[in-house]
Amino acid sequence: MTDTPVRILIVEDDPGISASLQRGLTRAGYDASAVSTAAEALAAGPSDVVLLDLGLPDADGTELCGTLRRRSDSAILVITARGEEPDRVAALDAGADDYIVKPFGFAELMARIRAVLRRSRLTETHLLRHGSLTIDTRTRRVTSGGAEVSLTPTEFDILECLATDPGRVVSRQEILERVWNTHWYGPTRVLDVHIAALRRKLGDPSAIQTVYARGFRLGDPG
């Protein structure tokens, strides 16, 4: 995988919704761009994720979904006011990876984006790479500069969480929920202990950066 931010294309004809999504995704560390028509979506450059509204002014959104699926391997997440089962089935059959009905919460959208990214990337390869760091999610082996790094299961899970999208800041709460369980009520300082151990084992204090009041992310590759 590359070390550049995940590219997200928003295909939405409502300017208010489009601007709000682009602003929120950009703040979250994604490279977000927006178009308002099917024609613009087809002319846009490559993206990792497409957020596709079905109610477009110049084409049927479900047909566009099928065209995008045939043309690329981008993850497609339909976001639409159409909540009936036939609409969901048609979009998923056309190649959508997920389907979310308006109105929706931004936190839920972010979780669904992370989920489709995990599925698409782990389908392509079991290897996550960031500079000299390689993480094999199938064998759960980690190498740094070609040398194997011995990690505990928890340390591996934290590193995998960060490496899935290395340009993004991952909050403490998200790491706790993904690595331990979805309802973590213990002290959050336990995470700092594991982060310190990871930095020590990776042999570089800057391998994992602390972003004040936000969380952690992988450091820039050397």
N, CA, C and O of each residue as an XYZ file, in Angstrom:
888
protein
N       0.838     -1.185      0.000
C       0.000      0.000      0.000
C       0.877      1.241      0.000
O       2.030      1.198      0.430
N       0.332      2.331     -0.479
C       1.107      3.554     -0.546
C       1.009      4.301      0.765
O       0.177      3.993      1.619
N       1.892      5.308      0.910
C       1.899      6.108      2.121
C       1.155      7.422      1.934
O       1.139      8.252      2.843
N       0.534      7.629      0.763
C      -0.226      8.832      0.523
C      -1.612      8.697      1.143
O      -2.085      7.580      1.352
N      -2.278      9.835      1.443
C      -3.613      9.748      2.032
C      -4.593      9.023      1.122
O      -4.464      9.064     -0.102
N      -5.558      8.372      1.716
C      -6.611      7.697      0.959
C      -7.406      8.735      0.172
O      -7.807      9.767      0.710
N      -7.626      8.444     -1.106
C      -8.362      9.362     -1.985
C      -9.844      8.988     -1.989
O     -10.208      7.853     -2.297
N     -10.683      9.947     -1.647
C     -12.123      9.705     -1.616
C     -12.807     10.667     -2.582
O     -12.617     11.881     -2.510
N     -13.612     10.102     -3.493
C     -14.391     10.912     -4.431
C     -15.840     10.934     -3.964
O     -16.470      9.887     -3.814
N     -16.360     12.133     -3.735
C     -17.752     12.322     -3.327
C     -18.567     12.660     -4.577
O     -18.287     13.653     -5.248
N     -19.569     11.845     -4.889
C     -20.453     12.091     -6.033
C     -21.818     12.435     -5.461
O     -22.604     11.547     -5.131
N     -22.096     13.727     -5.343
C     -23.280     14.209     -4.625
C     -23.721     15.530     -5.234
O     -22.916     16.453     -5.355
N     -24.997     15.633     -5.623
C     -25.471     16.855     -6.289
C     -26.010     17.900     -5.320
O     -26.307     19.019     -5.737
N     -26.143     17.569     -4.045
C     -26.557     18.550     -3.048
C     -25.304     19.272     -2.551
O     -24.474     18.659     -1.879
N     -25.147     20.567     -2.869
C     -23.908     21.262     -2.524
C     -23.650     21.342     -1.027
O     -22.494     21.322     -0.604
N     -24.695     21.432     -0.220
C     -24.509     21.483      1.226
C     -23.957     20.193      1.780
O     -23.012     20.203      2.568
N     -24.547     19.073      1.369
C     -24.070     17.764      1.824
C     -22.668     17.511      1.317
O     -21.809     17.033      2.057
N     -22.431     17.835      0.042
C     -21.118     17.608     -0.563
C     -20.025     18.377      0.170
O     -18.972     17.824      0.487
N     -20.285     19.663      0.436
C     -19.285     20.492      1.105
C     -19.030     20.002      2.527
O     -17.890     19.992      2.991
N     -20.093     19.596      3.214
C     -19.942     19.111      4.582
C     -19.120     17.827      4.619
O     -18.247     17.671      5.473
N     -19.397     16.908      3.697
C     -18.639     15.660      3.640
C     -17.176     15.925      3.312
O     -16.281     15.362      3.941
N     -16.938     16.783      2.330
C     -15.553     17.061      1.929
C     -14.780     17.704      3.069
O     -13.617     17.373      3.300
N     -15.417     18.612      3.775
C     -14.759     19.283      4.892
C     -14.441     18.289      6.012
O     -13.330     18.287      6.542
N     -15.400     17.454      6.368
C     -15.183     16.489      7.437
C     -14.137     15.451      7.088
O     -13.310     15.106      7.931
N     -14.153     14.947      5.866
C     -13.184     13.928      5.449
C     -11.777     14.502      5.363
O     -10.805     13.828      5.704
N     -11.667     15.743      4.910
C     -10.357     16.389      4.838
C      -9.777     16.567      6.233
O      -8.588     16.332      6.451
N     -10.610     16.980      7.170
C     -10.154     17.133      8.551
C      -9.723     15.802      9.144
O      -8.856     15.755     10.017
N     -10.331     14.718      8.667
C      -9.990     13.387      9.171
C      -8.729     12.825      8.517
O      -8.307     11.716      8.844
N      -8.129     13.572      7.603
C      -6.874     13.141      6.996
C      -6.992     12.498      5.631
O      -6.002     12.000      5.096
N      -8.193     12.500      5.054
C      -8.373     11.926      3.733
C      -8.176     12.987      2.643
O      -8.332     14.183      2.892
N      -7.836     12.537      1.450
C      -7.733     13.406      0.281
C      -9.088     13.361     -0.411
O      -9.331     12.498     -1.255
N      -9.974     14.294     -0.053
C     -11.364     14.250     -0.512
C     -11.615     15.271     -1.606
O     -11.229     16.433     -1.479
N     -12.260     14.840     -2.678
C     -12.691     15.732     -3.753
C     -14.159     15.447     -4.035
O     -14.678     14.403     -3.640
N     -14.829     16.369     -4.716
C     -16.267     16.220     -4.917
C     -16.671     16.600     -6.333
O     -16.118     17.532     -6.918
N     -17.638     15.872     -6.876
C     -18.272     16.195     -8.156
C     -19.774     16.074     -7.949
O     -20.228     15.484     -6.969
N     -20.554     16.643     -8.888
C     -22.001     16.670     -8.699
C     -22.772     15.924     -9.783
O     -23.998     15.839     -9.712
N     -22.082     15.384    -10.783
C     -22.764     14.675    -11.862
C     -22.067     13.353    -12.171
O     -20.918     13.133    -11.789
N     -22.785     12.483    -12.867
C     -22.204     11.207    -13.298
C     -21.081     11.436    -14.289
O     -20.059     10.751    -14.246
N     -21.266     12.398    -15.184
C     -20.235     12.682    -16.188
C     -18.930     13.099    -15.517
O     -17.852     12.659    -15.916
N     -19.031     13.948    -14.498
C     -17.828     14.372    -13.780
C     -17.194     13.209    -13.031
O     -15.970     13.116    -12.936
N     -18.029     12.325    -12.502
C     -17.505     11.167    -11.783
C     -16.712     10.258    -12.720
O     -15.658      9.744    -12.345
N     -17.214     10.062    -13.927
C     -16.530      9.209    -14.892
C     -15.247      9.846    -15.403
O     -14.323      9.145    -15.818
N     -15.187     11.183    -15.373
C     -13.994     11.886    -15.853
C     -12.960     12.103    -14.760
O     -11.837     12.523    -15.037
N     -13.339     11.817    -13.508
C     -12.425     12.056    -12.392
C     -11.277     11.052    -12.412
O     -11.376      9.978    -13.005
N     -10.197     11.427    -11.753
C      -9.043     10.544    -11.655
C      -9.317      9.372    -10.733
O     -10.409      9.260    -10.175
N      -8.339      8.502    -10.570
C      -8.523      7.319     -9.722
C      -8.749      7.684     -8.262
O      -8.227      8.687     -7.776
N      -9.520      6.874     -7.575
C      -9.786      7.093     -6.148
C      -9.804      5.743     -5.446
O      -9.983      4.700     -6.075
N      -9.619      5.782     -4.145
C      -9.669      4.562     -3.344
C     -11.086      4.224     -2.908
O     -11.462      3.056     -2.808
N     -11.870      5.279     -2.649
C     -13.252      5.111     -2.211
C     -14.127      6.092     -2.961
O     -13.752      7.251     -3.143
N     -15.294      5.637     -3.400
C     -16.287      6.518     -4.010
C     -17.510      6.547     -3.109
O     -18.083      5.504     -2.795
N     -17.912      7.756     -2.688
C     -19.171      7.942     -1.967
C     -20.205      8.377     -2.997
O     -20.151      9.501     -3.495
N     -21.133      7.504     -3.313
C     -22.008      7.697     -4.471
C     -23.455      7.914     -4.065
O     -24.083      7.046     -3.459
N     -23.979      9.094     -4.413
C     -25.404      9.369     -4.254
C     -26.123      8.818     -5.482
O     -25.639      8.974     -6.603
N     -27.264      8.181     -5.283
C     -27.983      7.597     -6.420
C     -28.829      8.624     -7.166
O     -29.149      8.423     -8.337
N     -29.193      9.715     -6.508
C     -30.071     10.696     -7.137
C     -29.306     11.781     -7.873
O     -29.273     12.928     -7.428
N     -28.693     11.431     -8.994
C     -27.892     12.387     -9.755
C     -28.712     12.998    -10.888
O     -29.652     12.368    -11.372
N     -28.370     14.220    -11.322
C     -29.202     14.912    -12.315
C     -29.051     14.396    -13.741
O     -29.943     14.615    -14.561
N     -27.959     13.722    -14.062
C     -27.707     13.375    -15.463
C     -27.653     11.876    -15.739
O     -27.436     11.486    -16.886
N     -27.838     11.030    -14.745
C     -27.786      9.589    -14.967
C     -28.356      8.858    -13.766
O     -28.462      9.414    -12.673
N     -28.721      7.607    -13.985
C     -29.185      6.770    -12.894
C     -27.984      6.342    -12.052
O     -27.003      5.813    -12.574
N     -28.074      6.576    -10.753
C     -26.938      6.285     -9.880
C     -26.563      4.817     -9.831
O     -25.388      4.475     -9.704
N     -27.562      3.946     -9.930
C     -27.269      2.511     -9.906
C     -26.502      2.095    -11.158
O     -25.574      1.289    -11.084
N     -26.893      2.649    -12.313
C     -26.159      2.353    -13.543
C     -24.734      2.886    -13.462
O     -23.797      2.232    -13.920
N     -24.569      4.073    -12.879
C     -23.229      4.632    -12.704
C     -22.400      3.741    -11.796
O     -21.206      3.552    -12.026
N     -23.026      3.199    -10.773
C     -22.316      2.291     -9.864
C     -21.755      1.104    -10.641
O     -20.603      0.716    -10.447
N     -22.574      0.530    -11.523
C     -22.115     -0.595    -12.322
C     -20.984     -0.220    -13.256
O     -20.047     -0.994    -13.446
N     -21.069      0.976    -13.844
C     -20.007      1.441    -14.744
C     -18.701      1.645    -13.990
O     -17.635      1.241    -14.456
N     -18.792      2.280    -12.812
C     -17.589      2.499    -12.006
C     -16.969      1.168    -11.580
O     -15.746      1.027    -11.558
N     -17.819      0.188    -11.241
C     -17.292     -1.100    -10.830
C     -16.554     -1.798    -11.975
O     -15.518     -2.428    -11.760
N     -17.087     -1.684    -13.174
C     -16.427     -2.312    -14.316
C     -15.119     -1.625    -14.669
O     -14.207     -2.252    -15.209
N     -15.027     -0.333    -14.365
C     -13.855      0.443    -14.770
C     -12.756      0.497    -13.733
O     -11.610      0.790    -14.073
N     -13.068      0.223    -12.475
C     -12.049      0.365    -11.437
C     -12.321     -0.593    -10.287
O     -13.376     -1.222    -10.212
N     -11.330     -0.688     -9.385
C     -11.508     -1.514     -8.187
C     -11.694     -0.652     -6.945
O     -11.463     -1.114     -5.827
N     -12.116      0.612     -7.136
C     -12.392      1.478     -5.993
C     -13.498      0.882     -5.128
O     -14.423      0.252     -5.640
N     -13.398      1.082     -3.827
C     -14.497      0.701     -2.953
C     -15.634      1.702     -3.158
O     -15.408      2.912     -3.148
N     -16.841      1.205     -3.342
C     -17.999      2.069     -3.611
C     -18.969      1.982     -2.444
O     -19.471      0.911     -2.104
N     -19.217      3.135     -1.840
C     -20.158      3.233     -0.721
C     -21.309      4.134     -1.155
O     -21.127      5.340     -1.327
N     -22.480      3.556     -1.328
C     -23.652      4.324     -1.745
C     -24.210      5.083     -0.555
O     -24.428      4.514      0.514
N     -24.441      6.394     -0.757
C     -25.093      7.211      0.269
C     -26.314      7.861     -0.381
O     -26.167      8.656     -1.309
N     -27.500      7.535      0.088
C     -28.706      7.934     -0.629
C     -29.904      8.013      0.304
O     -29.905      7.445      1.396
N     -30.919      8.730     -0.154
C     -32.177      8.807      0.582
C     -33.070      7.622      0.262
O     -34.097      7.437      0.915
N     -32.704      6.814     -0.729
C     -33.512      5.661     -1.119
C     -33.226      4.494     -0.173
O     -32.178      3.852     -0.252
N     -34.177      4.235      0.717
C     -33.939      3.215      1.725
C     -34.685      1.922      1.518
O     -34.596      1.022      2.353
N     -35.435      1.797      0.405
C     -36.208      0.591      0.175
C     -35.306     -0.579     -0.211
O     -34.255     -0.393     -0.824
N     -35.733     -1.783      0.156
C     -34.921     -2.971     -0.106
C     -34.583     -3.153     -1.589
O     -33.438     -3.492     -1.890
N     -35.510     -2.948     -2.532
C     -35.142     -3.131     -3.947
C     -34.014     -2.202     -4.387
O     -33.168     -2.589     -5.194
N     -34.001     -0.976     -3.858
C     -32.925     -0.041     -4.207
C     -31.590     -0.535     -3.650
O     -30.571     -0.471     -4.337
N     -31.590     -1.030     -2.403
C     -30.362     -1.536     -1.795
C     -29.839     -2.751     -2.553
O     -28.643     -2.866     -2.822
N     -30.752     -3.653     -2.893
C     -30.355     -4.865     -3.612
C     -29.783     -4.512     -4.980
O     -28.763     -5.065     -5.390
N     -30.439     -3.587     -5.689
C     -29.968     -3.200     -7.026
C     -28.577     -2.591     -6.969
O     -27.732     -2.897     -7.810
N     -28.330     -1.727     -5.980
C     -27.017     -1.086     -5.868
C     -25.939     -2.099     -5.510
O     -24.846     -2.074     -6.076
N     -26.242     -2.985     -4.576
C     -25.256     -3.991     -4.184
C     -24.977     -4.957     -5.333
O     -23.833     -5.363     -5.542
N     -26.023     -5.327     -6.081
C     -25.827     -6.196     -7.242
C     -25.025     -5.501     -8.332
O     -24.328     -6.154     -9.108
N     -25.127     -4.166     -8.388
C     -24.382     -3.406     -9.393
C     -22.907     -3.259     -9.045
O     -22.107     -2.838     -9.881
N     -22.541     -3.612     -7.792
C     -21.132     -3.569     -7.426
C     -20.798     -2.727     -6.221
O     -19.626     -2.595     -5.870
N     -21.812     -2.145     -5.568
C     -21.532     -1.349     -4.371
C     -21.007     -2.247     -3.261
O     -21.439     -3.392     -3.123
N     -20.077     -1.726     -2.473
C     -19.518     -2.470     -1.349
C     -20.325     -2.282     -0.078
O     -20.301     -3.135      0.810
N     -21.042     -1.165      0.014
C     -21.856     -0.899      1.199
C     -22.911      0.128      0.818
O     -22.836      0.741     -0.247
N     -23.896      0.314      1.694
C     -25.060      1.143      1.389
C     -25.502      1.810      2.681
O     -25.784      1.127      3.666
N     -25.565      3.128      2.688
C     -25.973      3.848      3.889
C     -27.063      4.855      3.515
O     -26.937      5.575      2.525
N     -28.136      4.899      4.315
C     -29.298      5.710      3.991
C     -29.239      7.040      4.731
O     -28.943      7.084      5.925
N     -29.524      8.126      4.010
C     -29.614      9.458      4.613
C     -30.896      9.551      5.435
O     -31.906      8.943      5.080
N     -30.861     10.317      6.539
C     -29.686     10.973      7.137
C     -28.847      9.970      7.921
O     -29.368      8.982      8.438
N     -27.569     10.227      8.001
C     -26.661      9.332      8.716
C     -25.685     10.178      9.521
O     -25.477     11.354      9.223
N     -25.094      9.577     10.533
C     -24.095     10.267     11.342
C     -22.727     10.171     10.702
O     -22.405      9.173     10.056
N     -21.919     11.207     10.879
C     -20.583     11.204     10.273
C     -19.710     10.099     10.865
O     -18.898      9.509     10.152
N     -19.864      9.813     12.152
C     -19.074      8.752     12.775
C     -19.382      7.399     12.135
O     -18.481      6.587     11.924
N     -20.658      7.160     11.827
C     -21.020      5.902     11.163
C     -20.417      5.845      9.766
O     -19.913      4.802      9.349
N     -20.465      6.957      9.042
C     -19.862      6.983      7.708
C     -18.381      6.674      7.773
O     -17.870      5.900      6.963
N     -17.686      7.271      8.731
C     -16.246      7.030      8.877
C     -15.984      5.546      9.152
O     -15.057      4.963      8.590
N     -16.797      4.942     10.012
C     -16.616      3.520     10.335
C     -16.835      2.660      9.100
O     -16.114      1.686      8.885
N     -17.816      3.009      8.295
C     -18.082      2.231      7.084
C     -16.969      2.408      6.050
O     -16.631      1.461      5.338
N     -16.398      3.611      5.961
C     -15.265      3.832      5.064
C     -14.087      2.977      5.502
O     -13.452      2.319      4.677
N     -13.793      2.984      6.793
C     -12.690      2.157      7.289
C     -12.929      0.681      6.994
O     -12.001     -0.052      6.650
N     -14.186      0.252      7.132
C     -14.504     -1.161      6.908
C     -14.304     -1.554      5.449
O     -13.724     -2.603      5.172
N     -14.777     -0.724      4.502
C     -14.610     -1.094      3.091
C     -13.145     -1.023      2.685
O     -12.704     -1.782      1.822
N     -12.387     -0.118      3.299
C     -10.958     -0.063      3.001
C     -10.258     -1.316      3.495
O      -9.415     -1.872      2.791
N     -10.597     -1.766      4.693
C      -9.984     -2.990      5.216
C     -10.305     -4.178      4.317
O      -9.430     -4.984      3.999
N     -11.566     -4.277      3.912
C     -11.957     -5.419      3.076
C     -11.265     -5.380      1.723
O     -10.765     -6.401      1.250
N     -11.232     -4.201      1.092
C     -10.640     -4.118     -0.240
C      -9.142     -4.354     -0.202
O      -8.607     -5.029     -1.082
N      -8.455     -3.817      0.792
C      -7.010     -3.964      0.856
C      -6.596     -5.375      1.243
O      -5.611     -5.898      0.721
N      -7.335     -5.994      2.152
C      -6.965     -7.340      2.548
C      -7.337     -8.360      1.491
O      -6.810     -9.472      1.487
N      -8.256     -7.987      0.578
C      -8.543     -8.852     -0.554
C      -7.392     -8.816     -1.540
O      -7.033     -9.834     -2.131
N      -6.810     -7.622     -1.714
C      -5.714     -7.463     -2.667
C      -4.444     -8.137     -2.167
O      -3.758     -8.813     -2.934
N      -4.131     -7.962     -0.916
C      -2.871     -8.464     -0.397
C      -2.937     -8.572      1.110
O      -3.697     -7.861      1.767
N      -2.136     -9.463      1.647
C      -2.042     -9.580      3.096
C      -0.937     -8.679      3.650
O      -0.708     -8.651      4.859
N      -0.257     -7.951      2.779
C       0.877     -7.145      3.225
C       0.500     -5.672      3.299
O      -0.077     -5.113      2.366
N       0.835     -5.059      4.422
C       0.725     -3.618      4.595
C       2.145     -3.076      4.668
O       2.963     -3.583      5.436
N       2.445     -2.055      3.878
C       3.802     -1.507      3.849
C       3.779     -0.014      4.141
O       2.889      0.716      3.703
N       4.786      0.414      4.894
C       4.953      1.836      5.196
C       6.444      2.073      5.353
O       7.021      1.756      6.393
N       7.067      2.630      4.323
C       8.512      2.786      4.349
C       9.187      1.427      4.443
O       8.911      0.539      3.637
N      10.069      1.258      5.422
C      10.786     -0.012      5.605
C       9.999     -1.012      6.440
O      10.475     -2.114      6.711
N       8.788     -0.625      6.847
C       7.964     -1.468      7.699
C       7.019     -2.317      6.851
O       6.326     -1.791      5.981
N       6.988     -3.626      7.101
C       6.088     -4.535      6.399
C       5.307     -5.348      7.426
O       5.883     -5.923      8.350
N       3.989     -5.386      7.250
C       3.112     -6.100      8.167
C       2.334     -7.132      7.374
O       1.588     -6.780      6.460
N       2.499     -8.392      7.712
C       1.778     -9.481      7.064
C       0.583     -9.834      7.946
O       0.741    -10.431      9.011
N      -0.611     -9.461      7.491
C      -1.800     -9.665      8.311
C      -2.249    -11.117      8.344
O      -3.032    -11.500      9.213
N      -1.766    -11.934      7.408
C      -2.135    -13.350      7.403
C      -1.296    -14.140      8.397
O      -1.830    -14.916      9.190
N       0.018    -13.940      8.353
C       0.908    -14.667      9.266
C       1.175    -13.905     10.549
O       1.755    -14.443     11.491
N       0.738    -12.612     10.585
C       0.937    -11.737     11.742
C       2.426    -11.569     12.057
O       2.840    -11.564     13.216
N       3.211    -11.433     10.993
C       4.638    -11.168     11.129
C       4.925     -9.730     10.726
O       4.291     -9.184      9.823
N       5.894     -9.122     11.412
C       6.293     -7.737     11.138
C       7.793     -7.706     10.900
O       8.563     -8.311     11.645
N       8.202     -6.994      9.851
C       9.618     -6.763      9.614
C       9.859     -5.269      9.478
O       9.015     -4.532      8.969
N      11.013     -4.839      9.935
C      11.431     -3.439      9.826
C      12.842     -3.418      9.268
O      13.774     -3.908      9.905
N      13.001     -2.856      8.086
C      14.300     -2.856      7.427
C      14.788     -4.256      7.115
O      15.993     -4.502      7.068
N      13.847     -5.182      6.899
C      14.191     -6.559      6.585
C      14.377     -7.457      7.793
O      14.463     -8.676      7.645
N      14.440     -6.882      8.986
C      14.626     -7.669     10.212
C      13.271     -7.908     10.875
O      12.460     -6.991     10.997
N      13.036     -9.147     11.301
C      11.759     -9.469     11.920
C      11.662     -8.852     13.316
O      12.623     -8.854     14.085
N      10.471     -8.325     13.618
C      10.201     -7.700     14.904
C       9.193     -8.568     15.653
O       8.111     -8.855     15.141
N       9.551     -8.980     16.853
C       8.675     -9.843     17.651
C       7.706     -8.979     18.463
O       8.126     -8.186     19.306
N       6.406     -9.141     18.199
C       5.384     -8.349     18.881
C       4.404     -9.264     19.604
O       4.190    -10.409     19.204
N       3.820     -8.746     20.663
C       2.719     -9.451     21.314
C       1.476     -9.307     20.437
O       1.435     -8.432     19.572
N       0.464    -10.150     20.646
C      -0.767    -10.009     19.856
C      -1.382     -8.619     19.950
O      -1.857     -8.090     18.946
N      -1.382     -8.024     21.125
C      -1.966     -6.691     21.279
C      -1.139     -5.654     20.535
O      -1.696     -4.783     19.866
N       0.175     -5.735     20.641
C       1.038     -4.795     19.924
C       0.826     -4.911     18.422
O       0.782     -3.901     17.720
N       0.694     -6.141     17.924
C       0.450     -6.331     16.494
C      -0.869     -5.677     16.088
O      -0.931     -4.986     15.071
N      -1.919     -5.891     16.875
C      -3.228     -5.336     16.538
C      -3.198     -3.812     16.504
O      -3.830     -3.202     15.642
N      -2.474     -3.196     17.425
C      -2.360     -1.731     17.431
C      -1.624     -1.260     16.178
O      -2.051     -0.309     15.523
N      -0.521     -1.925     15.849
C       0.255     -1.527     14.680
C      -0.556     -1.719     13.404
O      -0.502     -0.875     12.509
N      -1.304     -2.809     13.305
C      -2.142     -3.041     12.134
C      -3.213     -1.957     12.014
O      -3.518     -1.493     10.915
N      -3.774     -1.562     13.142
C      -4.785     -0.500     13.161
C      -4.220      0.798     12.580
O      -4.891      1.476     11.801
N      -2.998      1.139     12.954
C      -2.367      2.362     12.451
C      -1.944      2.220     10.997
O      -2.033      3.181     10.233
N      -1.484      1.032     10.604
C      -0.938      0.829      9.262
C      -2.006      0.677      8.199
O      -1.713      0.816      7.012
N      -3.239      0.393      8.593
C      -4.312      0.264      7.611
C      -4.491      1.556      6.834
O      -4.814      1.528      5.647
N      -4.285      2.682      7.493
C      -4.367      3.996      6.835
C      -3.325      4.899      7.486
O      -3.668      5.712      8.344
N      -2.047      4.770      7.090
C      -0.947      5.394      7.838
C      -0.945      6.917      7.837
O      -0.315      7.519      8.707
N      -1.617      7.553      6.905
C      -1.622      9.008      6.910
C      -2.650      9.619      7.832
O      -2.652     10.831      8.048
N      -3.534      8.787      8.381
C      -4.643      9.289      9.195
C      -4.315      9.196     10.675
O      -3.676      8.243     11.120
N      -4.757     10.191     11.433
C      -4.637     10.152     12.884
C      -5.755      9.271     13.435
O      -6.932      9.514     13.170
N      -5.382      8.251     14.198
C      -6.357      7.333     14.777
C      -6.530      7.691     16.247
O      -5.554      7.742     16.997
N      -7.746      7.934     16.652
C      -7.989      8.371     18.025
C      -7.735      7.243     19.012
O      -7.765      6.064     18.659
N      -7.484      7.633     20.261
C      -7.308      6.644     21.322
C      -8.526      5.730     21.423
O      -8.395      4.510     21.531
N      -9.707      6.334     21.386
C     -10.921      5.545     21.560
C     -11.092      4.531     20.444
O     -11.502      3.396     20.688
N     -10.776      4.937     19.213
C     -10.916      4.005     18.091
C      -9.964      2.816     18.244
O     -10.348      1.673     17.998
N      -8.727      3.092     18.650
C      -7.771      1.995     18.845
C      -8.250      1.066     19.951
O      -8.213     -0.155     19.794
N      -8.699      1.631     21.066
C      -9.181      0.813     22.172
C     -10.357     -0.061     21.747
O     -10.431     -1.233     22.115
N     -11.275      0.515     20.970
C     -12.458     -0.233     20.552
C     -12.110     -1.330     19.554
O     -12.686     -2.418     19.590
N     -11.156     -1.036     18.653
C     -10.812     -2.018     17.625
C      -9.878     -3.108     18.142
O      -9.965     -4.256     17.706
N      -8.990     -2.762     19.063
C      -7.997     -3.739     19.524
C      -8.513     -4.554     20.709
O      -8.281     -5.761     20.771
N      -9.205     -3.913     21.644
C      -9.697     -4.632     22.813
C     -11.134     -5.100     22.573
O     -11.367     -6.288     22.350
N     -12.070     -4.199     22.616
C     -13.439     -4.561     22.261
C     -14.216     -3.283     22.021
O     -13.692     -2.182     22.193
N     -15.470     -3.438     21.621
C     -16.259     -2.261     21.247
C     -16.773     -1.483     22.446
O     -17.330     -0.398     22.279
N     -16.602     -2.005     23.632
C     -17.090     -1.304     24.833
C     -15.982     -1.280     25.881
O     -16.080     -1.936     26.917
N     -14.933     -0.522     25.601
C     -13.791     -0.461     26.518
C     -14.059      0.559     27.606
O     -14.346      1.722     27.322
N     -13.965      0.120     28.855
C     -14.209      1.017     29.983
C     -13.010      1.131     30.916
O     -13.085      1.811     31.939
N     -11.909      0.474     30.573
C     -10.737      0.513     31.428
C      -9.931      1.783     31.223
O     -10.334      2.646     30.442
N      -8.795      1.919     31.911
C      -7.955      3.114     31.774
C      -7.315      3.186     30.394
O      -6.805      2.191     29.879
N      -7.351      4.381     29.802
C      -6.779      4.549     28.463
C      -5.256      4.589     28.501
O      -4.610      4.469     27.460
N      -4.674      4.756     29.691
C      -3.210      4.806     29.782
C      -2.568      3.483     29.395
O      -1.382      3.445     29.070
N      -3.339      2.392     29.425
C      -2.786      1.104     29.007
C      -2.304      1.186     27.563
O      -1.356      0.502     27.179
N      -2.959      2.026     26.768
C      -2.554      2.177     25.374
C      -1.166      2.796     25.270
O      -0.379      2.401     24.409
N      -0.852      3.760     26.133
C       0.462      4.408     26.098
C       1.578      3.413     26.391
O       2.668      3.512     25.828
N       1.304      2.460     27.267
C       2.303      1.437     27.590
C       2.627      0.610     26.349
O       3.793      0.333     26.067
N       1.597      0.219     25.615
C       1.806     -0.583     24.417
C       2.467      0.236     23.305
O       3.313     -0.281     22.576
N       2.090      1.495     23.174
C       2.702      2.357     22.158
C       4.201      2.507     22.443
O       5.021      2.443     21.528
N       4.551      2.708     23.716
C       5.964      2.835     24.093
C       6.735      1.562     23.757
O       7.867      1.622     23.279
N       6.113      0.406     24.012
C       6.767     -0.866     23.692
C       6.956     -1.023     22.198
O       7.995     -1.507     21.749
N       5.954     -0.614     21.419
C       6.061     -0.694     19.960
C       7.206      0.177     19.448
O       7.994     -0.258     18.608
N       7.295      1.390     19.949
C       8.377      2.284     19.520
C       9.734      1.676     19.835
O      10.662      1.741     19.028
N       9.836      1.093     21.001
C      11.108      0.482     21.405
C      11.462     -0.697     20.509
O      12.606     -0.834     20.075
N      10.487     -1.539     20.235
C      10.754     -2.720     19.419
C      11.022     -2.365     17.959
O      11.801     -3.040     17.286
N      10.378     -1.308     17.472
C      10.626     -0.879     16.093
C      11.942     -0.128     15.967
O      12.411      0.136     14.860
N      12.541      0.218     17.118
C      13.857      0.849     17.119
C      13.866      2.303     16.707
O      14.905      2.838     16.321
N      12.691      2.960     16.788
C      12.621      4.358     16.367
C      11.500      5.046     17.142
O      10.331      4.725     16.932
N      11.826      5.985     18.033
C      10.778      6.685     18.792
C       9.777      7.426     17.917
O       8.641      7.658     18.330
N      10.199      7.804     16.690
C       9.301      8.549     15.806
C       8.484      7.641     14.897
O       7.732      8.123     14.050
N       8.631      6.317     15.071
C       7.884      5.390     14.220
C       6.378      5.551     14.394
O       5.604      5.370     13.453
N       5.978      5.898     15.625
C       4.568      6.180     15.913
C       4.496      7.575     16.519
O       5.078      7.834     17.572
N       3.791      8.457     15.858
C       3.696      9.849     16.303
C       2.471     10.047     17.182
O       1.397      9.510     16.912
N       2.655     10.830     18.240
C       1.535     11.263     19.063
C       1.051     12.607     18.549
O       1.833     13.553     18.456
N      -0.224     12.701     18.215
C      -0.820     13.957     17.770
C      -1.655     14.484     18.930
O      -2.694     13.916     19.268
N      -1.202     15.552     19.525
C      -1.777     16.055     20.772
C      -3.293     16.221     20.667
O      -3.806     16.838     19.734
N      -3.992     15.651     21.650
C      -5.447     15.747     21.812
C      -6.221     15.042     20.701
O      -7.445     15.158     20.632
N      -5.520     14.313     19.830
C      -6.222     13.629     18.733
C      -5.970     12.126     18.719
O      -6.917     11.352     18.580
N      -4.710     11.690     18.860
C      -4.441     10.259     18.824
C      -3.046      9.955     18.313
O      -2.085     10.639     18.666
N      -2.936      8.927     17.481
C      -1.648      8.467     16.992
C      -1.709      8.207     15.493
O      -2.777      7.972     14.927
N      -0.532      8.254     14.860
C      -0.402      7.839     13.471
C       1.025      7.355     13.244
O       1.920      7.659     14.033
N       1.235      6.608     12.178
C       2.583      6.175     11.846
C       3.408      7.377     11.416
O       2.898      8.286     10.760
N       4.682      7.381     11.786
C       5.569      8.462     11.383
C       5.892      8.389      9.907
O       5.646      7.372      9.259
N       6.440      9.463      9.379
C       6.834      9.485      7.975
C       7.911      8.453      7.741
O       8.837      8.339      8.544
N       7.813      7.686      6.644
C       8.838      6.672      6.389
C      10.190      7.288      6.149
O      10.301      8.315      5.479
N      11.236      6.661      6.699
C      12.571      7.190      6.533
C      13.133      6.899      5.163
O      14.264      7.284      4.865
